[in-house]
Amino acid sequence: EAQVTQNPRYLITVTGKKLTVTCSQNMNHEYMSWYRQDPGLGLRQIYYSMNVEVTDKGDVPEGYKVSRKEKRNFPLILESPSPNQTSLYFCASGQRETTYNEQFFGPGTRLTVL
Amino acid sequence: KQEVTQIPAALSVPEGENLVLNCSFTDSAIYNLQWFRQDPGKGLTSLLLIQSSQREQTSGRLNASLDKSSGRSTLYIAASQPGDSATYLCAVRDTGNQFYFGTGTSLTVIP
């Protein structure tokens, strides 16, 4: 089954404790992306990657890191999480070609930073 | 920077009614526009994608239109059903390959 998977689905942590949220897709997509969703603000793009070893900042990259060492994986790293990073996070993937191709989303990771 | 707005923020209609959801964007330099559906506590499901050169796309009871020059898209839902109740999001892919989302329209279809 074609899908985007994220782990963990739920995470409660404390300020300053490094964490990684994994994202994997099995559709051979070049484009991958991370978003956060907050009430009243909608989805905002954190980072995106057009291909292996290529990453770019989205609208809200501060406090986050990503890496793209393999085509199928795009982990999101919070080196020192803070309470304002409490949010619902989504990973997405799609073909690199710009006009015709949809984004497909993972199920989301709900992160709480105390 | 692209700004995407969706109006109304919430909409409640009786079952069977046809309805229109609106999405506007400030910069017409886009590659495509995509409509999604999000159920409470769930991820996003893609409904329709309109390429920048297209005017509309249809899938079943859904029809999406795009007027790139005026920065507007509409999602038309025919003969609404209670199962259509969800939040509907539009997103544009700009020519820098970034995506920008609206804040969504929360739709309730009353049986």
Interface residues (C-beta under 8 A of the other chain):
Chain A: Y31 S33 Y35 G40 L41 G42 L43 R44 Q45 Y48 M50 D56 G58 D59 F90 A92 T98 T99 Y100 N101 E102 Q103 F104 F105 G106 P107 G108
Chain B: K1 V4 Y31 N32 Q34 F36 K42 G43 L44 T45 S46 L49 Q51 S52 S53 L89 A91 R93 T95 N97 Q98 F99 Y100 F101 G102 T103 G104
